[in-house]
Amino acid sequence: MPPKLGDGQEVVAFSGAWISWAHTVVAYAAFIGALITGLYLHYHKIVENEYYGYPEEWFPSVSATIGDRYPERSVFQVFIAMTSGPRFALVFLWYVLTARPNSVLPKFVAGVGVFRTLTCGGWTYVTSTDDHGWHDIFMISYLVATLPWTLGCIALSPKGNPKALRYRKILAGSFFGTLVPLIYFFIQHKVHKVAGAYTTYAFFEWALILLDVGFDAVTALDFEGFELVVRDIQGTSRGKAQRVVDTALEKEKDKPVSLVFGSGFSWSEAIDAAADVYNGYIFWSMLTSLGLTVWYFPLWHMGISGWEAMVMCTVSPFLLCSASFRSLVIKNVRYVHILSLAGLLAYKVKTPELRLLSVALGVSMSCLAWSATWYAERSQGARLEARTLAWGMGLILSSLAKFACYTNNPIWPIMHAENGGWNKTGLALAVVAIFISTRRSTDNRGGYEVAGVPRGSAALAGLGLGALFFGMHSLLSDSSTMILWVWEGYPVRGPIAANGVFTMLAMGGGIVHGIYLQEKAANWVSVGLLGLGAYLLTTYSHWTGYLGAILMAVELMSLAFPLIASGARLGPLAFGLGFLVYNVMVLAHVWVVAYAFVPGGPLMREHTDWIMTATVLFIGLGIYNVASTKNNGTLRPRPSKVGPSRFKSYYLYALMVLELLAISISYLRFPTNDYTPYHKDEKVITAGIWTIHFSLDNDMWSAERRIRDLIKEMEVDVIGLLETDLQRIIMGNRDTTQFLAEDLGMYVDYGPGPNKHTWGAALLSKFPILNSTHHLLPSPVGELAPAIHATLDAYGEDVDVVVFHSGQEEDPEDRRQQSEYLAKLMKESPRPLILMSYLVIKPQEGNYNTYVGEKSGMKDIDPSDWDRWCEYLLYKGIKRSGYARVSRSTITDTELQVGKFIVGQAEGSDERINEEQVPEGQRFPATFRGEGVRGHQYHVFDEPRYYA
């Protein structure tokens, strides 16, 4: 008779530690076996990359080792397949070890473990040669999942095994620490093309593999307390029982992280948190769109238009000073939020004036609703913190959306389906989020039993809040803003746009700092660090300046809760004053560059340092005021029914998701730098100049895609773009060059940054930029004139290009001095040179003879073209073969001018020839002849001109 269930004969029993050892040995065998095989059979091939081979590069990367070559690829795949069994068992045992009732974290970590295992199989068996897209998706997913897996394992590590916890912390710290030099040497290889950098990168890449597998090997110390038993319950086995006795496992005790994540999981509360964060995203999306829609009007008026008054719509919280109105708003805050959606519906309004009014209504209602919510929740510490967390994380989500969409927010009113907008989706989600977020009732007295007058100063609170709002908006609403503050051209010596993930990680770090160390966040040390960050960012360039950016991101986000909580305790007046101070600072930070067009402008000329100093000082005053309101004994708060940790966990889950998305987008956006000119066989450089009017077209729509289409169809290899500095509140903190460079496959130099007080000049090139220097030309009276002087590697020869925007017609002395400066710069260049410029001159008159002639050594691309005033193409030391003028359609107020040049040939003559005499590869596209396409056609001459 066979034994009963559970009473069968024990066939085999072994320690759970063997699962860990099996996983470790087989995983290491996969990588090391492939490495040994590759080094033996294909050494010179696997150490070679796109730039160098042996002996400059002498050690292979992981991807080169386990890639497409037989048999090392097969060696790797066989052992990785063998690893899958122990791997799934390891994840299962870890869950069994750490699971406890009503705790969601063990389930989450187990799910991540399974996900990592599956995605590992994805990038292992689908190589980049098989399908580059899916290989990248699997690889990114695996790397992104590594962060929650590592942190989750550390958080759940049993306290009874301190040795295992210590090893995990050492290996995890080493793993994440290795990422810094790994990224550095990858940039040295990919961007700077430094010989040997890829070999150094390879060593750090292999170190990551060893550390990653080693981290999971530590489970052997935890699994010693497990015994895995195979039991024969039907008596069919003839095997012998084996047994290994292990020690008992101590139960895990609560830790700081577990206090937040250890409680039960509720989908309802998770959805509430997600809705709150999205509601915060809506606020920031509308606020950041206000300046952008206001900017359209002074842009076309070339001065004050009157519509600038709409920026004052944010002071609507002053209305809450009326007790009856305040009570009405708080009781009906859901409907105020619904009214604020006028700002999202604005994209449906075609008339620019009415669209701005719709945005202003939305922003006004949103500021009113959020201020009322903060005030109403002022005694409910956990709920006020949750609302503030959602508001701050909404800024991160807004920045993330812009990071994914090349600095355009897809629900802005300047976006629609044709230029990449997601307005309908964003609006639908906003409606759902508002109904969910506002379903929790709010006490119209804010949960307080009034027993006196609050202490503290509403004026100081308003100064602190205004500076906080301004700092977050001006510096953190786009991940690339502070990167461009420290950008100084080529060679790259600091962060690039794809490194914007570091800004968002720092913002997330600030939120975590604010959650766990609120008392320490609101002190003079934090204000000092904020001041240090402002000083470094304003004074230094490259990585040193960006360190200041990181400090500012952390401190601004961490100081949000104490400043908002202080303002809430002092009443609605603090929020009204806060938004008023914010408006004044917004105007001031526009005045520093627009001084030539505004009353009293010269007083603020080029004084970004004043703005940064005021930001730090005002926040310092707000923090000074926090102590008074925090110790306020005149109001008795009602206790919250839900513990604060319960609120925090869901927001931290959301924060983790946002940061992982940022890492993934950064990986996808890292430049490939494998760009090819349009007509490389003919050694043609097609160069162009275009004033793009801040990428807003005549109808107030974002124009990046239309600009892209014309540049691409005209086959432009090198182009100078003017009026391109959009990294201010009034321009939406955007950067058109990111989209153009990455979509068209071009190197980009943004030119003098936002802290250099110009309207911007940018260079995009299909050819590598060997070196570039930024110039601010003499401007004693009018606006600063920016220039970029760059050296390109064009078909193996060094060719110089200059992009330049001169001063306005009203400032003749500025333009005279600028012409002298630029003529000297061009004369001193020993290389062939092309000038792509905005000169504000008449051909053959005045300063034209400084730019063209003996003083500069430059020639006009077409001296007979008398119908010019602003844009000019000049050249020296290179053959000019063609010239065309292309109409702008409704994109901007200036045409695109394009010239063709032949590298390695002498300048040639001014004799014009017929197109039939020009080789096919040196001709302009026929697409734009006659009526052209989309409103673009060859005009003035009605066809391109060619020269012998």
Phi, psi and omega in degrees: 000124181295153181291158177289162178304127180091347181253010185290172180286135178284115183277312181206145176220137180211159182292142176298340179299333181294333175298313180297316181294321178298315179299316183294312183296313183291322179295314177297323180298324180298311183286313183291324178297317178295323180295313180297317180296316180294317179298325182284320188262325188224043188305306185295330180285319185277346175269352182276139174235191186291345182247321187221161173228198178293138011264355180300318175248128188226005175221135187278153173282168179298314183297321178293327183286317186260015187285238194261355186276138175267138010258002184297327177297318180292321177302314181297313185292325178296312181290324177295322176299320178293335181286337188297321180299303176302329182293311178298321178296322180297316179296319180297313181296323178296321177294316178300321182293321191257348185295141174209158185301143174059028178239126184269337186300315178301321178295317180298314181295320178298317178299318178296321179299317177295318180299316179298322180295317180292317180290331174299317175298326180298306183284344176285315187261351172243098183280170180296333177288322179295307181202099186299322182296308181292326176301315180294320179299313180295318182295314179298316180300319179296313182295319180296319181291343180297324182296306179294329177296313182294310181294323179295319178296321178294317181296326183266355184304124184303133181295334181289357180232072184297333179297315179296318179298319179297316179296321180297316180295320179295312182292320179293316178298319178294321180299306183289329175294327179292337180298328183295303177295330178301310180296320181300311183286334174293318177295320177302322180284309190283320184268312185269346180056045180281127179296133179088348182294327182289329175295315177297318176302320182299321179297319178291327178294317177294325177299321177299320179297312181298318181289322180297311179293321180298324179300317179286337179293337181297338179300341177302325179289329179279325186279358177299336179277358178259146172233123178265127186237133170256121186240129179270108184265357179242000177074023182272350184268147175248009185286164178267144176284138175233150187213137173236123183273129180240162179282158180284151182267129177283147180286145179285139175259164182294145176233170180304317180293322182293334178300330179271312187270350188281345182284167181297156183259135179234121179296326179298315180289327177295318178294322176302314181296317179298320179295319178299315181296318179294325176297320174298321177299320179297317179303308183292327178296318180287318180298318180288342179274343184297306180301324181295319179282330173294319185301330181306324188280310174295336178297317181274338177273348184055040180165191181296129183253340185103330180288349179299339180298341181295342179296339182282359180295343182287347184277015179304333177302341174303330180297336181287351177293340174279121184301317182293318179293320179300314179297320179298315182293314184295321179290336184236036186297331178301317183286332174293318176298319179298318177298328181294342180290356171303329178293329177278328178286351184301335182296342178282345182270122185276326182286123184305319181297315180289328177295318177298318179298322178294318177296316181299320177298315180298315180295318180300313180293324180293315177298322179294314183294316181291320178297319178296320179296313179300316181296317184292333182264014193293338179265344180268090188305313182294320181288322176297319178296319180297317179297318181291321176301315180298318179296315179293319179289336173298325176294319177297318178296322177297314178296323179294317178299320178291324177298320180286332185249028174058047172077006170257132173281124188292352178249013175295156178285355173269002180251150170207181188302326185289336181243023173101012181283152174237044190296315182295315179297315180299320180292316180299315178296325180296318179299314179297316182298320181295316181294324178286314186293330184259010182284342175278125185291150179238131178295126182290350173261003180076016178078014183251146167262108188291126182224016181163191182260132181298145173277169179098171184247121176295329179294315178295320177299319179296320177299315180296316180294317180300316179293323177297310179302316182294313181299316179295317182289311187287332186248332189249353183285350171219135186292343184260355185302305183287337174296319180285339172298324186257005182282132180230017176094193185265151356294155184292125180234014181203196182289155174244176187303322180295341177279006177302342176301328180296323177298316181289325175296321178294321177298316177297321176299323177295321178295315179298319177299319179293327181290311189269337185231051184301319181296320182282339181290323185266066178215179185286340175296316178297319178295321178296318178294323176297317178296320177298317178299317179297320179295313181296316182296321184281330190261327188247162178245180175060211185292329179297314177296324181289334172302319175299323178297318179297316179299317180294320179298315181296311187288320179299317181290322183287334181274355183298313185295309181298324180290318179290320178298319178297316178297322180297322181291332183271351174104172185301333181304322181299320181287322176298314177296322180301312180290331175293314177298319177304315180297316179299318180290326176298313179297320180297321183283348169275322181302328185296337179248335183262023186302335182283351187239001186232153178294135180073011184303317182304335179295328182260004187306119172060033183248054171299329179299325177296317181297315181295320179297316179298321179301311181293315182296317181294319177295322176301318177295322177295320178292322175302324181283340183299317183302322181294317181283330182292325181266018182295121181256007185271347179241134182256108181287147174274139183293146177279142181280344183243132181297148183297328182295330179296321177292316189298322188302317184291324178289327177289325173300313180298318179299318179299318179298315181298316182291323177293323175296320179298317178299317181296316180295321178300318179298315182291331185268358181294129187296144180275331178057037176240051189274149183231131176297162185288326183226067185291330182293328179270358183055044181268137166249116173262112186247144182220161175228136182207129174265108193266004168058042174063025172060025169248123183280183186296341182250017177069033173252150177294133193251008187305315184291324177290322175298315179304314184299316181291317179300318182291315183287337174275358176057047182278128179269323182224129182219139171260127178248136182240160188057059187241354182278100183251011186272057173221159180305318185291342178250006175089007184049063182243173175208095181301328187295334180297311180296313183298314183296315185284326180284321182273349183070064183222150169287152184222137169239116185292336182088190180307132188284179183300332180277006177259359169064046174236172175273356169103142172215134183227153179234128172240139188213136171285345181262144178303137177269107183286321182202145175214145180232136179263138181235142168246107187283159183305129180216073185293337184243304189266201185290155181292143180254115181271151176212150173238127174245114186232152174248125182252150171267093184257103180056038178087357178245148178277124179231131179269145171227149176230129173251130189213140174233113182277176180288176185280166181300330183289351186236075184296326180293321175303312185291328177294312180296323179293322179295321178295317181298312184288324178299318178296318180299316183287323179298324185279351179285125181275000187250163170305144187217141175236128176258126176243110199215166173236103194254336182056060179217163171260138180305138176072005184236150170053233184295346176304322183283351171274318179290325183244126178130201187294324183299326184251337186077009186261154175242149177281140181297333176205090182301339182277352181280097185275345187268057178228156178216319185250300190272135179218142170247123177238162183203163170203150173069016181211148183282125173269127183243343181199159182209135180214152174238128187241129183294153190273347191060226179251020183289316188207195179251010185222142181285170171262123174253136187226138174232150176250136182227147181250119182287138176088005179241153180292168188300326181085192184246179178268009181289127179272145181231163179283156182299330181296338179274358184258131177304149185306317184289351180254006181269157173281153180301141180281350184306325189261016174283156179065233180280349178064209180222143175054030180084006177253127174206159174295129181225184188066297176267347184068000177194160177292157174249143180235153187226149180285000000 
